[in-house]
Amino acid sequence: MTTYTTNQLLTGTMTYELLADDILDVAGAEALTWDGIDSAITVVNNGEITDSADRALDSEATSTGTLLFTNMAGAFVGAEMRFKDLGLGATITIDNSGTMNGNGGNALEMSVEGATFIVTNQATGVMTNNDAGSDVINNASNLTLHNYGKIISKADTYDNNGDPVQTGGKAVDLGEGTNNSIHNYAGGVIAGSEHGITGDIGATIVNDAGGRIVGRNGAGLNFDNDTLSTLTVTNHGVILGESLTYADSDGDAIDAD
């Protein structure tokens, strides 16, 4: 086992692979930085990429080209991966068969500025975080999400009086993103502390037989559409809105305004 403590710059045309049992943990900075124009990046994680004080991956807003990130079965990402503000010309593909834990933040923070995202969470894949008040997947446009595994918020935490301390995170919060498509396959679970999937603008959502989309204290699907937006839902599985009897409990399966 080898522990690497130096930031890895992703630029140009390159492949970075972390071997099984190896650890990349950079104190005070992100572990991986994507910074390149017309780059072609491949990252394969067989070990552990983490940073308790920062992010597993961060990207410069000017980066363009392609980035393929594969998290293999048994591999672990232990901090947020952020693609904030990436625009047209950037395509990010994420294939997760292991665990991606955003720690106190988002497992994935994407972009509503024009970049394209293709995310596949395989049957063995888990996307989560350690703060029930944070979203697991946050902010996206041009997202195609295939979920066969689990995208789940951490369980809520409470104080000594039984009042919630950490609560309100969503499994998937698309924010003001557009052109988003989510397919939850048989065996897939998307469950948020508040809502399962939410956004400010419509999306296309397919939930297959055997799939579950759950808002533990909110709506399974919650969208605040404007007059020009459409939420399209095809459901053969379970979409469930639950209530934990908090003051702000919801409990709608689908809430589309």
Secondary structure as UniProt FT lines:
FT   STRAND          3..4
FT   STRAND          8..10
FT   STRAND          13..18
FT   TURN            20..21
FT   STRAND          23..25
FT   TURN            27..28
FT   STRAND          32..34
FT   STRAND          39..45
FT   STRAND          48..50
FT   TURN            52..53
FT   STRAND          57..59
FT   TURN            61..62
FT   STRAND          65..71
FT   TURN            73..74
FT   STRAND          76..77
FT   STRAND          81..82
FT   TURN            84..85
FT   TURN            88..89
FT   STRAND          90..96
FT   STRAND          99..101
FT   TURN            103..104
FT   STRAND          108..109
FT   STRAND          113..114
FT   STRAND          116..121
FT   TURN            123..124
FT   STRAND          126..128
FT   TURN            132..133
FT   STRAND          137..138
FT   STRAND          143..147
FT   STRAND          150..152
FT   STRAND          157..158
FT   TURN            160..161
FT   STRAND          164..166
FT   STRAND          172..173
FT   TURN            175..176
FT   STRAND          181..184
FT   TURN            186..187
FT   STRAND          189..192
FT   STRAND          197..199
FT   STRAND          204..207
FT   TURN            209..210
FT   STRAND          212..215
FT   TURN            216..217
FT   STRAND          221..223
FT   TURN            227..228
FT   STRAND          232..235
FT   STRAND          238..241
FT   TURN            247..248
FT   STRAND          254..256
//
